[in-house]
Amino acid sequence: MRAEANSCSKSTFLSFSLVSDSRVMADRRIKWLSPIQFGGSSFDAEVQSRAWKVRLEHLQPSAMVCYEEQMVSPSRYWLDKEIGAFAASLRSGSLVLDAGAGNQRYRGKFDGHRYESADFEMVDKKYEPSTYVCDLASIPVEDDRYDAVLFSQVMEHLPDPASVLAELRRVLKPGGTIFCSAPLFYEEHEKPYDFYRYTQFGFRRLFEDAGLTVVETRWLEGFMGTAYLQMTWLAKYMPLSPKALGGGIAGWTMAAVLVVLKPSLRLLASLAARCDKNNRYTAKGYPSSYVVLALKP
Ligand SMILES: C[S@@+](CC[C@H](N)C(=O)[O-])C[C@H]1O[C@@H](n2cnc3c(N)ncnc32)[C@H](O)[C@@H]1O
């Protein structure tokens, strides 16, 4: 299955649940059947919980392993589409600033334009070299330089978002546009540079206070995309140790239920991701991120 994983496509992932790779599955079965000592006077809840984790790992159907290796999260899937549409909406040859560009994963979307990037490059991760290494509150360029600004998944990392929005307004030409996305619901990341989460009303207030006109705020993913994240993290982070779960009947029952539930949560998360990519359900719930489209009047 691992050799095949590279070639597994979106449309075939469900069918993989019917396919078993004899080598990998045999290996799993060996580990699954390995004796892990329980019981007796030296019984230890921590040991048992570690044993459960080992077993759980090997309970995952190989289809899930294949699919997870291929998984593009709904957030990145929709960002890719939204940013592609934003780039396509610009006049050919527009000068674009990717503000907080990181590894410049969206640079290719602006091939028909002129692309510059700015980032402070302070996080312990891989960066593509920025055109400007700077704090976004002080970008070393003249006023009214850019036709457009891409501002993707950065705003939550700014201790003073108002001053950055004012700076983005300064460097934009009148009539220039900003594509912004940032989370309402997401775990802490790029620590310690992670300060805020935003509602649509918070975005609108901050953009308008900076003298920008908000054209639209909308959900980036549908609620199934948010559910994908929640289920993924529940499966990943909920402890399996009865002691960590508070002990007693509740702790032990919860631990037992989780042993069964976690693989199901992973499967459901994968299905939720697929559902979200097929149809952004926005009638109820909340997005993981919002998209804000704004312009400098
Ligand atoms: C989550 S990453 C997003 C990267 C990219 N825009 C994307 O969507 O994939 C946030 C980026 O913002 C940058 N950043 C955070 N605070 C910054 C600041 N005050 N000035 C400049 N860049 C900053 C980080 O270095 C990081 O590359």
The ligand as an ORCA input file, in Angstrom:
! r2SCAN-3c Opt
* xyz 0 1
  C       0.946     30.877      9.006
  S       2.188     31.634      8.066
  C       1.364     31.997      6.558
  C       2.284     31.929      5.380
  C       1.591     32.143      4.016
  N       1.017     33.448      3.921
  C       0.559     31.080      3.774
  O      -0.652     31.371      3.726
  O       0.949     29.906      3.607
  C       2.353     33.263      8.790
  C       3.545     34.037      8.236
  O       3.521     35.387      8.739
  C       4.816     35.781      9.068
  N       4.711     36.840     10.088
  C       4.127     36.750     11.297
  N       4.212     37.908     11.946
  C       4.854     38.771     11.139
  C       5.232     40.135     11.246
  N       4.957     40.854     12.349
  N       5.881     40.712     10.216
  C       6.173     39.975      9.087
  N       5.821     38.682      8.926
  C       5.172     38.082      9.932
  C       5.476     34.511      9.578
  O       6.881     34.565      9.486
  C       4.870     33.456      8.673
  O       5.651     33.209      7.543
*
